[in-house]
Amino acid sequence: MGYIFTRQQLYSLVWSEPMRILAKKYEISDRGLAKACEKADVPVPERGYWNKLQAGKNVSIRPLPTRGLGKSNNVAIGIERWNHPTDQEILKTPLPPAPEFETPMDDIRVQVMALASKVSFPKSLIKPHRLITKMLKEDEIRLQKKLATNSSFSWNDPVFDTPFEQRRLKILNALFTGMDSCGIKPSYSGKQARELNVMVGDQYIPFMLDSVAAGKKLDRERQGYCFEPRNKTDGMRLSITSWHSPKDNCKSWEDSKDCKLEDYLSYILAEIMIMGEESYRSREIYHYERLVERKAEVQEKERNRILESKRKALEQKRKLEQQRIDHLLNQAELLHQAKQIRSYVAAVQEGNATSPDPMPTDELKSWSGWALAQANRIDPIISGGYRKRV
C-alpha cells in the first residue's frame, strides 16, 4: 500500500513519533522513510532526540525549509508519484484541492534574479567544471587514437579544438559552474555535447548552445549524418525550453552587434531556474485538471452504467410480465379447448344413441375415454398448470 503526503504532512509526522514506529505504521523501512524525507528536503529529528524528549531535556525542532525551485510539494511513499488509479479508486476518492503556490511567480522571479546576479562566472578554462573536464579528456583520447593509428578516419577527430568549440566550452563551463553554485544539476550527452539539460529540482529542462546558423546542420546530424564543424565567425545562440512550452515560445539569447552571449549568462541562469519552477507549477496544474476531467469521465461512465443497468432490469421485468400474461392466456385457451372436447364427446354420445348406424358401445366407450383423458391432460385446472409460475 502506498501513501502520498505533502511536505508539511510528512514533516508533522516525523516530528510526532520515532521513525521506526512510523515506518511500521506505513509499511516501509525506516531507512526508506528517511530517504523520502531527505529527497523532499524534510528535516528529521537527530539521533537521541526522542530519548532527550522523554527525559525532559531541552530539544530543538528544525523548521521545514521552503520548497526548492522545481521541487514537488508531494512526497510519495511506496507508490509512484504519478500513479494511474483505477476507475473505482477515482470514484471512491474525493478530489484533492486545486494546486496552490504560496509564492507568486513575480516574487520568485525577483528572488531568482537577485540570486543569479551574485553568481561569479569563470571566463577561462583554467579550472574547468567536472563536465568540461570530461569532455576535454574524451577529446584527448580521440586525438591520441588518431595519432596512434595515423588514420584519416574522421571518427577520432577532436571535437573541441576549433575556435568556435573553445568559446562554446567556455560558455558552458561558466554556466555549469553557475548552476552548481545555485544547486541545480547540469548534464550532457553525445560525443559533441549537443544534448544539454539541467535538473531544476525535479524538473528536466533541456537547453541548446550552438551556432545561430546551425539549423540545417543540426537536422542532418539528427538524421545520422556526420557532425559538421561550425565556422569560426558563426554567432552563437542559447535556447531553453520545457515540456509545456512549444518551440516557438522558447527563450533564447544570441550574439548581436552590441552584446555577446557571455553578457547574458546571469539572465540565462535565472531563466533556467525560473523555467524549472514554472514547469513544476504547470505540471501540477495539468495533472490536477486531467484528474478533474478523468473523475468527470468516470462519474459519467458510472451514471451511464447505472442507467443501463436500470434499463435492462426494467426491460427484464417487462419481459417476465409479458411471459406471465402469455402463460395466462395460454392456460385460458387450454381450458377452453378442454371444455370444447368434453362438449364434443357429450354431443357424440348423445348423437350416437339416435344414429341409424351407431358406433358399438365398447368402441364408443374406448374413444370417449381417450378423448376425455386428452381434455383432462390439457385442462390447466386438473393438470395444475395454472400453479406454474413463469
N, C-alpha and C positions, 0 to 999 in steps of 0.2 A: 504494500500500500504506500502511496506517495502523498506528499504534502507540499503546498506552496504557501510560503509566508511572505509578508512584506518585511523589509529590513527592520522596521520598528517592532513588528510582532516577534521576529526571531530574537532581536536584542532583548526584549522584555522576558522572553522565555529563558534565555541562557543566564540571565541575572536573577531568575526566580528560584532555581534549584540546580544542583550539580549536574554536569554534563552527562555523567554515566546514567543518572536516573532519567533525564530527558531522552537520552539515546534509546534506552529500553522502551520507554513510553511510545516513541515514534518508530520503533523497529529499525534502528540504524546504529552503526557502531559509533562510539564516542569520537573516534578519530574522523569518521566520515562527517559527523556533525561539526567538528572543529574545522575541517577543511571547507565546509559550506560557509561557515562564518568568516573564515579568512578570505575566501574568494569574494564575498559580499562586503568586505570591509566592516564586519560587525565585531566589535571588541568582546572578548570573553573574560571572565574572572581569572585572575592569575592563580598560580599554584598556591594552595594553602588558604585561599580566600574564605572558603566555607568553614574551615576549622577556626580561623580567626573570628569569623562572624559568630559562630556557635559559642566561642569562649568569651564573647562580649568585647572583643578588641575593636579598635577603630579600623575600619576598612574604607577604601575609596572605590567608587564606581566610575569607570571610564565612560565618558559620554559617547553617544553614537555620532560619528562624523557625518558630514554632509555627503550625500550620494555623489560619487565621482562622475565626471563628464562621460556620457555614453554608457554608463553602467546601469544595469537593471535595478529597479526598486523591489523586485520579487526574487525570492530565493526558493528554488525547487529542491526538495529532499526526497530521494527515492523515486523521482519521476522526472521525465523530460520537461524542460521549461515550456516548450510549445508542444504539449501532447495533444492528441486528437481524441477528445471524449466521444463516447458513443451517443446515439440519439437519446437513449434512456437517461444517461448521465446529464445531458444538457437539459432534459425536461425536469429532472429532479433538483437540479442545482440552480439557485437564484442567480440572476445576472450580477456580476460584481459591479461596484461603482465605476463610472467612467474614469479614465486616467486623468489625474490632476498632477500638476507640476508646481512645486512650491515657488520656484524662482522663475520669473518671466524671462523669455529668451533675450529681451533687450538688456536686462541686468546681467545675464550670462555673458552676452557679447562684450559688455563693458569690462567685466571681470577678466575674461579671457584676453582681451586686447591689452589690458594692463599687465597681465602675466607675460604675454608674448613680447611686449615691448622691453622687458627686463632681461630677455634671453640674449646671451652673447653667442654669436655665430662665428665659428672659426673661418678664416679666409683662405687658409692653405691646407695642404695635406701633410704637414709636419707630424701631427699626432692624429692619424685618421681614425674615424669611428670603426668599430669592430666589423661592421658590414662592408665598409670600404676596404678595410684590410683584407677581408676575404676575397673581394673582387680582384684586388691587386695581386694577391697570391695566386689565384686561379689564372690570371693573365700571365704571371711569371712562369707558371707551369707550362702554359701553352707555348710561350716563347722558347723555353728550354727544349721542349719536344721538337719544335720546328728547327731549332739549331742543331739538335742531335741527329735528326733524320735528313737535314738539308733538303727538305721536300718543299715543293711549290704548292702543295695542297693547302687550301685556304682555311681548313678547319682549325688548324693550330695557330693561325694568325692572332696576335694580340688584339684585344678589342679596345682597350682604354689608353692607347698610346698616341692618339691623334689630338690635336689642339682642342677640337670640339668635345671629345670624350673627357679630356683632362678637366676642362671647365665644367662639364656635366658632373664629374666626380666631386669637384669642389663644392658645387651647389648641393649635391646630395649629402656630402659629408657635413655641411653646415646644417642642413635640415634634420638629418638623422641625429646629430648631436643636440640640436634644439628640442627635438621630440623626446629624447631620453631625459632631458632636464625637466620636461613638463609631464613625465610619467606616462607617455604613450609609446607604443612599440612599433617601430618600422620594420619592414622586411622586404625582400625582393626575391624574384625567381627568374630563371632563364639565363643563358650564357651572357647576353648583352645587358642584363638587368633592366629590361624594358618593362617588366611587370612589377610595379611598385605598389605597396599598400601599407597601411598603418592601422593598428588596432587602437581605437579610442574607447577605452572602457571595454564594452562587449561588442562594439560596432566595427565592422570591417569597412575601411574607407580606401578604395583604390585611387591612385593618382598616377599621372604620367608626366615625365620630363623628357622632352625630345625637341628635335628641330621643328621650327614653325612650318617648314616645307616638307616634313616627313610623312605627310598623309598617304600618298601613293606608295611610298616605300614601305610604310607600316602594313598597308593592305597586302602587298606582295609577300612580305615577311610572314604575316599571319597565314598566308596560303601555302607556306612551306619553302619559299624561295630563300636564297642565301641573304644574310644580313648585308645591307648596303651602307658603307661608311657615309657619315654626314660630312657636309662641306664645312671648311673652317669658317667661312663667312656666314653660315646659317644662323639666323636668330634662334633663340631658344624660348620654348613655351612650357609652362607647367599648368596642368589642369587637374582638378579634383572633381569627383562625383560620388554618388552613393546610390544604393538600391532604389531609393524613392525619387531620385532626380533624373529625368531624361537627359540625354547627352546635350541637347540644345540649351539646357538650363544649367550646365555645369559651370563652376567658377574657374577662371583661367587668368594667368598673367604671362606676359611675354615681353621680350626686349622691344624697346621703342627708341626713337631718336633722343629722347630726353632722359630715359631711365633704363638701366639694365635690370634683368630679372633678379639679380642679387639684392637690389634695393627693396624688394618686396618680401623678403624672407620672413620678417616678423608678421606681416599681414597673412602670408600663406600659412604659416604655422597656426595662427589664431583661427583662420577659416577652417582648417582641417579639424581642429578641436571643436569648433562651433558646429561643424557639419556632423561630427560624431554625436553630439548631444541632440541635434535636430533629427538625425537618423534614428536615434533611440526613441524620441518622442513620436515621430511619425510611425515607427513600427508599433509602438504601444497603441496608438490611436487606430492604426489599420487593423490590428488583431482584435481590438475591442469592437470595432464596427463590424468586422467579419463575424465575431461571436454573436453580436446582436442580430445580424442577418441570419446566421445559422439557427439561432434559437427561434426566430420568427418562422423560418422554413420548417423546422422540426415541429413547432406548435401547429402550423398549418397542416402539415402532414398528419399529425396526430388527430386534429379535428376531422380531417377527411377520412381517416381510418375509422374513427368513431361513427361518423355519419354513414359510412359504407357498411359498417357492422350493424348499425340500427336498420338501415335499408334492407340488408339481407335478412335480418331477424324478422322484420315486418313482412317481407316477401315470403319467407318460410311459413310464417303464421297464416298468411292468406292462402298459401298453397295447402296447408294442412286443413284449414277451414273448408276450402273447396273440395278436398278429398272426403271430408266428413259429409258434406252436402251430397256429393256424388254417391257416396255409400248409402246415405239415407234414401235417396231417390231410387237407387238400385234395389234396396230392400223392399221399398213400397211396390216397385214393379214386380218383384218376385212374388210378393203376397197376392198381388192382383192376378198374376199368372196361375198361382196355386188355386185361387178361388175359381178361375175360369176352368181349370182342369176338373175340379170337383163338380162344377155345374154341368160340364160336358159329360162326365161319367154318369151323373144322375139322369141327364136327358137321354143318354144312350140306353141306360137300364129301363127308363120309362118307355122309350120308343120300341125297344126290343120286345116288350110284353105284347104289343099290338101289331108287331111287324108280321106280314104274311110269310116272311122267311126268316124267323128269329134265329139268333146265334144260340147254339147249345148252351145250356146253363153252366156247365163246367168251364167251357171256353170263355163265356161272358164273365164268370166269376174270376177266372185267371187274369183276363185282360183288365177288369175293373180293379183288381188288387194291385196289379202293376202300375196302372195309371194313378191311382190314389197314392201309391208309395212315392211316385215321382212328384206329386203335388206336395206331399209331406216333406220330401227332400229339399225342395226349393223354398218351402214356406219358412220365412225368417223367424216366425214366432215359434214354430215347432222345432226347427233346427237350432234355434238360439243364435242365428246370425245377427240379430239386432243388438245382441250384447257385445259383439266385437267392436272395439274402438279403433279408429284409424289414427 
